[in-house]
């Protein structure tokens, strides 16, 4: 017997267990942060995301390529893209506006990286897009920088970075995910 992942079946099936742990995880995070003499919550709201970013992050960090063939839910996996990996080279440590350096594999580039932008998603803020600068190529890797406006955004907590195409501004996280080429690059401050 095989279960098809349809929205009428999948949504309640997944939301119930996830929603039951949200409060518990928040309590644990607050307790552990208080042991470190930090405020219990690093941000007033969690950072929004999209399924494509979570699916890509899981595949990039934990799945060995070619080890999951013949899935019973192949249609679901075909519907979710796996973006090219975006590496955060210099993880910001200071709570100021600064340039952040990223890298991508040259083999995954089909055009000049300067044709793209880096978009930052933080908390419930409107996504912010920055131009790519200081592009350098060495061997199989292309490195570049983008301006991360931490102080302007008050970007506490998790920030999701994505290399996007086509637009200089996005109204929502799903719009960012639809235009993403490389990502997610995860930045954690505080």
C-alpha positions, -999 to 999 in steps of 0.1 A, spaced: 0 0 0 14 34 -10 3 67 3 2 96 -22 13 129 -9 -17 151 -17 -23 184 0 -54 171 17 -35 142 32 0 156 37 -8 190 53 -27 176 84 -3 147 86 28 169 88 14 199 107 1 180 137 34 166 150 54 198 140 29 221 158 30 200 189 68 205 194 70 243 187 63 254 223 86 228 238 114 237 215 109 274 223 111 266 260 143 246 256 159 272 235 150 299 260 164 279 289 197 271 272 201 307 261 195 319 297 223 295 308 246 314 284 235 348 299 217 356 267 181 369 264 157 339 260 148 346 224 173 359 199 145 374 178 109 384 183 98 363 153 112 333 136 126 337 101 102 327 73 113 301 49 100 280 19 99 243 14 124 245 -14 150 260 10 145 233 36 145 205 10 177 219 -6 194 223 28 186 187 38 198 173 5 230 194 5 240 187 41 228 151 48 219 131 17 246 113 -2 239 118 -39 224 87 -56 215 69 -23 177 75 -25 166 61 -58 131 48 -65 112 67 -39 75 59 -36 69 96 -35 90 106 -65 64 131 -77 68 151 -45 106 151 -49 105 160 -85 83 190 -76 109 204 -52 141 217 -67 175 211 -51 194 244 -55 231 247 -61 250 248 -27 257 284 -14 285 284 11 289 313 36 327 318 36 330 344 63 301 339 88 294 374 103 302 377 140 296 415 146 262 431 147 270 457 120 264 463 83 291 444 65 300 425 33 296 387 35 317 364 13 300 334 -4 312 306 -27 296 283 -52 309 255 -74 320 267 -108 305 236 -124 270 247 -114 273 281 -131 258 285 -165 265 323 -168 284 350 -151 276 351 -113 275 389 -116 242 386 -134 226 374 -102 218 390 -68 220 378 -32 187 380 -14 185 379 24 155 367 43 152 375 80 124 372 105 92 386 90 109 414 71 105 419 34 134 401 17 164 425 9 185 421 -23 221 431 -27 244 433 -57 272 408 -61 307 423 -59 343 413 -58 339 381 -79 370 358 -80 375 325 -96 400 299 -83 400 263 -95 365 248 -92 352 276 -69 338 311 -75 338 335 -45 319 368 -43 306 393 -18 273 409 -10 264 437 14 245 424 44 226 453 61 224 437 95 220 470 115 195 484 90 174 453 92 180 445 129 187 410 115 189 390 147 187 352 146 186 332 114 191 349 80 186 328 49 207 340 19 200 329 -17 215 338 -50 186 349 -71 179 358 -107 157 382 -125 145 408 -99 161 434 -77 132 432 -51 109 405 -39 76 408 -20 76 374 -4 97 343 5 79 322 -21 89 348 -48 125 345 -36 124 307 -37 110 308 -73 140 329 -84 167 311 -65 197 295 -83 219 288 -53 209 285 -16 203 284 12 232 301 28 225 301 65 237 330 87 231 330 125 237 361 145 232 365 183 
